[in-house]
Amino acid sequence: MGPFSNNPPQTPAPPSGGNKLPVPDVEGAPQQVIIAPEPEDNGVKKWLNITLAIAGVMAVVGIAIFGFYAYASNTPSYMLSAAFQNLITSDGQAGTFNYQMRQTGAATVQGDFISYTDPSDPHNLTLTVNAGQDASRVSGTVRLFPDTNYAQAGGLGNFGKLIAAAGGNSAAFTPENSVRLASLDGQWFTLTPTDITQDNDVWPQHVVQNGPTSKDVETIEQLCLKHQFITSTQQLADEHVNGANTMHLAVGVDGTKFNEFLQDVKAAQLKSLHLTDGDIRAIEGSNFLKDARLEVWINRSDRTFTQVKIARGNDTTLVNFRSEEVATQRQTILRPNGAESAVDVIRELHDIVTTKPAAQ
């Protein structure tokens, strides 16, 4: 459009009120924003409520179970049962013992022991016991296999001194007899049915019929677990023993369970032990079971026996367990070479013990 156009430019008209942009009211009250809700899913809400309810119930039950376990696992009966379970199923035990006979001038006999299973074959067992000290020290080792057994002694010449240290009559163990016994040191012997037959004047033939085997020991151990005849009679004050916090219990023999145990031993028909009903009655009626007072100390952390005390009259035997020694000494259990029949050593020992002292 040029300067000579018939349509001269016009001034633009101001916008009408209807076309003006709104001016925000920054000083007024804020406007409410309403968002329309989505339709509620009743199924999801119901599932969520049920899930939360189940979770709550499980939490309450879990707390209750934990509380009950914490209580039950520290009761005397549970601790005693667990200690026996751990004792029987362990790879071995070691420790010391101290025998005191106060009636004869506080005579004491100290010693130590260790037993364990073969690392390559748990059916093979060995036990070594050392009793006495210095000139009265006597030791014995037994190796048990599923089919036979072997035994070896050391320090038999000191046997008389050991008997004297324990307050017994050692008159039969003259120097000559001690030399006879010492000649048997270091020799491996095995106890067979033939030995039993030849030595039927030493022990009742109907009771002992063979030497003990590891199979017999395992059978008796399982029967002990089946019939826990050692029961808690009183919970005594906790004590700190051998560096461990222990539960101290007085224990006794449950007559009913003990009878069931003996009946099962009889029914098991062990090769090394044959019990009759008369034998069972004699065992149950023995004064030892009636007069013995037993106490145990159980480690609260691992539920193992820390100490056992057996008292009868004025005699007391205290056993302290040191199972950590087993790991360092446990090794393969081999069958000894050149083992001889035990009939000679048994008969010789029997003759010496039963020989009346010569008149002075």
Number of C-alpha atoms within 10 A of each C-alpha: 8 7 8 7 8 8 9 9 9 6 5 6 6 6 8 7 7 7 7 8 7 7 6 7 8 7 6 7 7 8 6 6 6 6 6 6 6 6 6 8 8 9 8 10 11 10 11 12 11 12 12 11 12 12 12 12 12 12 12 12 12 12 12 12 12 12 12 11 12 11 11 13 15 14 14 21 17 14 23 25 18 17 22 19 18 15 17 15 13 13 18 21 20 22 20 18 21 17 21 22 20 14 11 14 9 15 16 20 22 19 18 19 20 22 21 24 24 17 14 10 11 14 16 23 26 24 18 18 19 20 22 22 15 9 12 19 20 23 20 18 20 20 25 26 23 15 13 17 23 24 22 20 21 20 22 24 25 23 23 23 22 22 17 17 22 20 19 14 14 17 15 18 24 14 12 11 17 19 14 18 22 17 13 19 17 15 17 21 23 19 22 19 14 13 19 22 17 13 18 13 11 13 12 12 16 12 13 19 22 21 20 24 22 21 19 21 18 16 14 18 17 13 17 21 15 13 18 18 19 19 17 22 16 13 15 13 9 14 15 12 16 13 9 15 16 24 25 24 24 17 19 18 18 15 12 10 17 18 17 16 20 23 15 17 20 17 12 16 12 20 16 18 18 18 18 14 11 9 15 17 12 11 14 16 11 11 11 13 14 12 11 15 17 21 20 23 27 26 23 19 9 13 23 23 25 25 22 18 18 15 17 16 12 11 17 19 18 17 23 19 20 18 21 12 14 18 13 8 12 17 14 16 19 12 15 15 9 9 15 15 16 21 18 15 16 15 16 14 16 14 14 18 17 9 12 10 14 7 4 3
